[in-house]
Structure formats: C-alpha cells, structure tokens
Amino acid sequence: MATEIKQSMYEGIEVQHFQFFLQNSDEHEGILQFLLKYLPEQFKRISADKSSLGVLGVGSGGGELDVKMLSLLQSTCSSLPITADIIEGSTELLANFKALVAMTDNLQKIPFTWHVMLSEDYRKQVKDLKKYDFIHMIQMIYYVDDVTETIKFYHNILKKNGRLMIIIEKASAAGDILWRTFSKELCNETIPVYYSSQDVVASLKTLGLKYEEHFIPNTYDITECFDHNSKTGQRLLAFMTASNDFSQSFTPQIRADILNLLRNKCSAEKEGRIYFNSGLSLICVHA
Ligand SMILES: C[S@@+](CC[C@H](N)C(=O)[O-])C[C@H]1O[C@@H](n2cnc3c(N)ncnc32)[C@H](O)[C@@H]1O
C-alpha cells in the first residue's frame, strides 16, 4: 500500500496569508541581515577539513532565505562542492522554491533533493539517512509533534563540526505573549502546543547538547489591525493567530481581548504607528 504523504497547513489561504505577512513585515530582511554577519564565521568552522558540504533545510517554505544562505556558503567556501536537501510539507511553497532556484544563476551548480513531506514523516520513514554539515529550521519548529525528539533526530544526522540552526519566536516576545495568553483559543490540530525559544532551550538542556543563543530584533507595523474595516489588518491578524479568517474564527469578546493584548502588552507606538515587538531567537546547536 502506498504511504500517504501528509502536507503541512501551508496550502491555499494559509500560503496567501503567509506571503502577505512576509510582504508587510521585515521579517526576512531582519533575519537575513543577522545571518549575513553571523554565518560566515560558522561556515568557516563547519567547512574545516571537509571536501564537500551538505545542507539540509527543514520547513524552508518558498526558499527565500535558503537561496541567500546557499549563495553565502558558496562565496565563503568557494572551493567546496555543495549539495542541498529540502524537507518541506507544502507542495505550493515547494513549487515557489523550485522556481526561485531555477532563476538564481549561481545555484545551478548545486544539486537539490526535494523531500515533499513533513519532518515527522522524514524522521519516521526515511531509512537511508544522509548526514549534513548545516541543518536549519527557520520559523518552523512550532509545527513539529515533539521538539525534543526532533532536535535529537537532526542533531544525530550532523556531520563532524556541523551546526543545527533553529530560529524561533523568543520567549516573552510579543508572539509568545499572544500565543501563551490565548493558547486555548489559538492552539489547534496543527499547532496543538505553542513553542518558543524557552521550549527549545529546555529540550537542549535535557539532551545535554552544546548551543549558543542570539537575539534577532523583529518588529512590524500592526496599526491596521485596529481598524476592523482594513483588509490588511484582517489578513495580518489571520496570519498572527493562524486562523483562516480572524473575524469568523473567534467570538467578538475574544477578538476584543486579543486586540487589547496586542495593543497593550505586545507592541509599542512610534510616530503614530503601532509596532508588534516580535523578537526572534537564533539557537545554534553544535554537533
Ligand atoms: C512560517 S513558515 C516558514 C518558512 C521559511 N522557513 C521562512 O522562514 O520563510 C513554516 C514552514 O514550515 C513548513 N512546515 C510546517 N509544518 C511542517 C512539518 N511538520 N514538516 C516540514 N515542514 C513543515 C510549512 O509548510 C512552511 O513552509
């Protein structure tokens, strides 16, 4: 019997909300600016005494950050051949990623292997496991079934001097406050439990793994969320609460409570605009 391929929640309307969020926030730009400073030194360490480099992206989405990291790895370690494997649960986002690779000249020399599946299925089903020098999970660990088992699995498939890089909402940052306060209303089948950096750090301590943690500032304008006639505001709220439609998914009281929390506990005002204080944690786990 053929094995069923499960997809992530990122298809159709969720992809549209995610892309809308990316267009209306500087999240990718903020992460990229940090990585451009942080990764060259890591890549030099990872590549010492190696004759080739294997990269694994988990939950890479449309690959916007992957192509930048791979280009940076190419320029930092120009003499080494690179391979890239991608595990991604959304066929729609993976198609975008493939299109992006096709139009990026310098990536034509890198062979890509696409694993269209959830991380859990890769962990449980793939028997012939490859090892990697650099594995990254950017803004995706919220969706795995078991953080400790996931980290243990990916750490086990790191090569010597390899690094597992996780980027996730920082503990006590605005996203963490929102999701922990309204966990009963926001958590669902896809995100049954909300994780932030403190859960990843707790897992790393349980596993006794060596890691370092860095802060990536990430604020974005949510002023429109407070105008209930604003389509921009409604779409941002849908993404922030992982709901298909903010106004249909919650009672008027819950919507009012969420907006109140966003305004008073999760944001700051600057020049008449309201900015969500969503800081990120970059956690780099050593092999
Ligand atoms: C918030 S997006 C982040 C995408 C990309 N890393 C970025 O930062 O632009 C989360 C991604 O994780 C993928 N995803 C969600 N659950 C997954 C799972 N269990 N295994 C693999 N990918 C998953 C989604 O399809 C989506 O592409």
The ligand as a Tripos MOL2 file, in Angstrom:
@<TRIPOS>MOLECULE
LIG
   27    29     1     0     0
SMALL
NO_CHARGES

@<TRIPOS>ATOM
      1 C1          6.2780   30.1090    8.8820 C.3       1 LIG1
      2 S1          6.7200   29.1350    7.5010 S.3       1 LIG1
      3 C2          8.4840   29.4430    7.4300 C.3       1 LIG1
      4 C3          9.0700   29.1930    6.0740 C.3       1 LIG1
      5 C4         10.5410   29.5720    5.9100 C.3       1 LIG1
      6 N1         11.3960   28.8250    6.7970 N.3       1 LIG1
      7 C5         10.6940   31.0530    6.1380 C.2       1 LIG1
      8 O1         11.1790   31.4540    7.2080 O.co2     1 LIG1
      9 O2         10.3190   31.8020    5.2340 O.co2     1 LIG1
     10 C6          6.6670   27.4770    8.1240 C.3       1 LIG1
     11 C7          7.0690   26.4480    7.0750 C.3       1 LIG1
     12 O3          7.1650   25.1720    7.7020 O.3       1 LIG1
     13 C8          6.5170   24.2120    6.8660 C.3       1 LIG1
     14 N2          6.0640   23.1360    7.7570 N.ar      1 LIG1
     15 C9          5.0830   23.2110    8.6790 C.ar      1 LIG1
     16 N3          4.9950   22.0420    9.3490 N.ar      1 LIG1
     17 C10         5.9750   21.2570    8.8520 C.ar      1 LIG1
     18 C11         6.4010   19.9410    9.1790 C.ar      1 LIG1
     19 N4          5.8330   19.2580   10.1530 N.pl3     1 LIG1
     20 N5          7.4470   19.4250    8.4610 N.ar      1 LIG1
     21 C12         8.0310   20.1450    7.4670 C.ar      1 LIG1
     22 N6          7.6550   21.3940    7.1340 N.ar      1 LIG1
     23 C13         6.6450   21.9400    7.8240 C.ar      1 LIG1
     24 C14         5.3820   24.9680    6.2330 C.3       1 LIG1
     25 O4          4.9050   24.3170    5.0690 O.3       1 LIG1
     26 C15         6.0580   26.2960    5.9550 C.3       1 LIG1
     27 O5          6.7510   26.2800    4.7510 O.3       1 LIG1
@<TRIPOS>BOND
     1     1     2 1
     2     2     3 1
     3     2    10 1
     4     3     4 1
     5     4     5 1
     6     5     6 1
     7     5     7 1
     8     7     8 2
     9     7     9 1
    10    10    11 1
    11    11    12 1
    12    11    26 1
    13    12    13 1
    14    13    14 1
    15    13    24 1
    16    14    15 ar
    17    14    23 ar
    18    15    16 ar
    19    16    17 ar
    20    17    18 ar
    21    17    23 ar
    22    18    19 1
    23    18    20 ar
    24    20    21 ar
    25    21    22 ar
    26    22    23 ar
    27    24    25 1
    28    24    26 1
    29    26    27 1
@<TRIPOS>SUBSTRUCTURE
     1 LIG1         1 GROUP 0 **** ****
